Amino acid sequence: MTFPSFHDPTHLYFVTASLIEWKNLFIAPEYAIIPLNSLAWMQQQKRILLFSFVIMPTHLHVILKPESDTIRNVVQQFGSFTAHEILNQLRIDGRKDLLNLFQQKKRDQRHEHSIWQDIQAKNIYSLDFL
């Protein structure tokens, strides 16, 4: 059973972010550090309370609670910042193969590339779900 996500300031959220085509990008430390730095910054700025996270080669999971914004805005900010930083690192590393893939797979015409598949945030509405 799937429940839609909605902003509730009393809830924790289970966030999943997967790279386009499940690329093994986070196996390299210079890429894995990008979402870690983003989460740390959001935590330091009191935008989120961070409870748990795991970064795997192709995706990440986070349990967080927004502090000063909606979950939608938190997810958008995280996705935008990390995508920008990942693209910069790909350019530095000369990874034209991945830059081309992320350009071909873009989901939004306003952007040149898409790094993430849809980032999902689900309300943790019960202890069973948690």
N, C-alpha and C positions, 0 to 999 in steps of 0.2 A: 504494500500500500504506500503510495507517495502522497505527501502533503505539500501544498504550495507554500512557498516562502513568503512571509510578510514581515514588515518591520515591527518588532515588539521590543521596546527598550529594556524589558526584563529578561529577555531570552539570550542564551548563548546561541551561536550559529556554527554549523559544521560546513566549512567551505572547502570545495574541491576545485582545483585548477589544473587542467591537463593541457600539455603542449599539442599544437597541431600535429596530426599524424603520429602522435605518441613518440616524438623524437627523443632520443636518450641524451638530451642536452645537459641535464643536471648531474650527470656522472662526472662532469668536469667541475672542479672547485670554483673556477672563475665565473661559472654560470650559476651554480648552486648558491653562491654567496649573495646573488642579486635579490631573490625573494627573502632571504634571511635579513638582509640589510633593510629592505622595505618594511618588513614586519617589525623590526627593532625600532626603526624611525617612527612608525605609526604608534608604537607603544610609548616611546619617549615623548611624543607630542600629545599624548593622552587622547589619541583618536580611537584606540582599541585597548581592551584588556586581553592579553594573550594567555591562553590556558594550555594549549598543546599544539604541536605541529610535527609533521614528518615530511621530509622531502625525499622523493624517490627519483630514479633516473628520468621518468617521463611526466611526472605530475607531483602534486603536493596536496596535503590535507591540513587544515587548520581549524582549531576550535577557538573562537574569539567572541568577544562582546563589544559592539560599538559603544564608545563613550560619548561622543559629541556629534554624531552624524547617523544617518540611516545606514542600514546594512548595504543597500544598493549603492550609496555613494562610497562607502568603504571599499567595496569590491571593485567599483569603477576606478577609484584612485589607485588601488593596489595593481590592478590589471594594466592601467595606463603607464604607471611609473616603471613597472617591471618590464613591460614590453619595450619601452623606450631604451632602457638600460641593456636589455638583452640584445637588441638590434645594434646598439653602439658597440658592444663587445664582439658581436659577430663581424662587424665591419673592421674592427681593430685586428681580429684574428684572420681576416681574409676569407671568411666562410661564405663564399658566394653561393655555394650549393644550398645552404640553409636560407640565406637571404632570398634567393630565387623561389624556393619552396614557399616561404612565408609570404612572399609577394603574390604568388599564384593562388594561394589558398585564402587570401584576404576575404573577410566576411562583411566588411563595411567599406563602401566606396569612398568614405571620407578619409580613410587611412591607406597608406601605401602597403602596409604589411599587417598580417594577423599572426600573433605568436600563440595566443591561447584559443582553445576551443571555448565554448561558453563556460564561464566561471559560475559555479553553482553555490548558492548559500541556502542551507536548509535550517529552519528553526529547530533547535533542540527543545522539544516541547514536553519531554518526559525523561525520567531516569532510564526507562527501557531504551529509548532512542539513543541516549548518551552512551 
